[in-house]
Amino acid sequence: MLFKVFIRSFFIQAGWNYERFQSLGFAFSLMPALRKIYPDPERLKAAVLRHLDIFNTQPYMASFILGNIARMEERASASADPAAELKSMPGVKQALASSFASIGDRVFWGRLKPMTVQLCLLVWTLGGFYGWLFTGQPGRPSTALLLAGPLSGIVLYSAAAVYCRWRGLARGYACGGASSCGLDFIDWGKLIKRLSAAGFGMSMAIALFAFGLLAASGSCPGRVVLLKVAVAASVLALHRVTRAYGRSVFFAAGIVFAVSLVLFSVFELRPLTLYL
Amino acid sequence: MTTVLRTILSSAFTGLLGLDSVQAGQFLLSRPAFVGTLLGWLNGCALEGARIGILLELLYVDFIPVGGVVPPNGAAAAAAGVLAHAAGGLAPSLAFFIGLAAGRAYAPLEMRLRAARSSWSRRVEEQVRAGDLNLSRWLSSAMLAESSALAAYSLLCAAAAAALAAVPGVGLLYPGTDFAYSLMPWLGISGLYFRFRTQAYKKG
């Protein structure tokens, strides 16, 4: 039963909409459990309708709630007074959805996902490919190396996500009914801090490495190298300023694009090449 | 295989991979770094595909899909960028900026598709009340619509890029777009730095 719920949980966002968010996917994921718990069609129908109500959380963390609710439904089904058992269910569901959304967004979307980009760059660097940074780099890296970069991130990230989905379901089912169920699964606060520190360290290393490569590129005179580093640094400064004004990276990219077009396409200045 | 057939297949493939971003799995198969490299490889330009993909990915690090927010679509961006180069015949630098804009422009369409499903809630309830508990057809319909929309959008972007490439004098843009393109890694590095800097200095 739990395995079927686990497989279906990969589609929890398939019917996402602005009225009830993940409710359709939640009811769909829980269906194998509900079918087993309620052999009576009328009770099954009532249970499905209960779970078509508003629900939204981080998709990987939804497993904790699915397991928890499956256990609560099981208890309600076996109880002499199901209404009393079900009374606390919406509150538990809502409390867990908010808490796990906050944790999941920070861990997966905010940290692990950007870290897969860093991992991709690391794999490419170890393979000797810096072409993402220097568009004129000679030599052609193998397709296997190019694919290995993003795939390494996908494999590691997905392993963490699938682990969280499966263990979360089992954990939720084990401690079902509690509105803090699964929140102590691991020390989320410590994990978030460690991921932030690791990500920041990697970002710094990538930035320093990129500037180092730029400074060491070609056999240019010192002042040309200095100019190249200054242009690159000014892009970082531009992004910092646009962020300070609440603008997205598109705004900064738009400025770079427009200024470059005016200088080098309209006024036909000789462009400074930043690459090798 | 002809360019047209390859473009159609690439668009269809993008539609399938795009499902991964929200609707099915979330294994990051729809991330621009992967979609760009894969489509580049399928279209005989793996290096440019990888470069366009990773640069889009670095810029998209700025956006997080929290609380129902619809971020720019990375799969649409990578597909539009790579196909604008491979099928449209534009320089990678211009193709990249077309991809960047295409990913951003796809977000409102994605919002409309989600909004269109809002009316489903009551219809699903009515169906369940009538005793039909088959919810999978609603989810299949949603996935089919999203996948088809993304595939059609990618194809349209490729066609628009091919039309742009036929415009006389488009080559005059290249010195400007080449320079702007060479600065994008630095903007991406900056995005990566600020994403983690803010978090590292945050409590909790």
Interface residues (C-beta under 8 A of the other chain):
Chain A: F10 F11 Q13 A14 G15 W16 N17 Y18 E19 R20 F21 S23 L24 G25 A27 F28 M31 P41 L44 K45 V48 L49 L52 N56 P59 Y60 A101 D105 W109 G110 R111 K113 P114 T116 V117 Q118 C120 L121 G131 W132 L133 T135 R140 P141 T143 L146 L147 G149 P150 L151 G153 I154 Y157 S158 A161 G189 I192 K193 S196 A197 G199 F200 M202 S203 M204 I206 A207 A210 V231 A232 V235 L236 L238 H239 R240 R243 S248 V249 F250 A252 A253 V256 F257 V259 S260 L261 V262 L263 F264 S265 V266 E268 P271 L272 T273 L274 Y275
Chain B: V22 Q23 A24 G25 Q26 F27 L28 L29 R31 A33 F34 T37 L38 G40 W41 A46 L47 G49 A50 R51 G53 I54 L55 E57 L58 L59 V61 D62 F63 I64 P65 V66 G67 G68 P72 P92 S93 F97 L100 R104 R114 A115 R117 S118 S119 W120 S121 V124 E125 V128 R129 G131 L133 L135 S136 W138 L139 A142 M143 L172 L173 Y174 P175 G176 T177 D178 F179 A180 Y181 S182 L183 M184 P185 W186 L187 I189 S190 G191 L192 Y193 F194 R195 F196 R197 Q199 A200 K202 G204
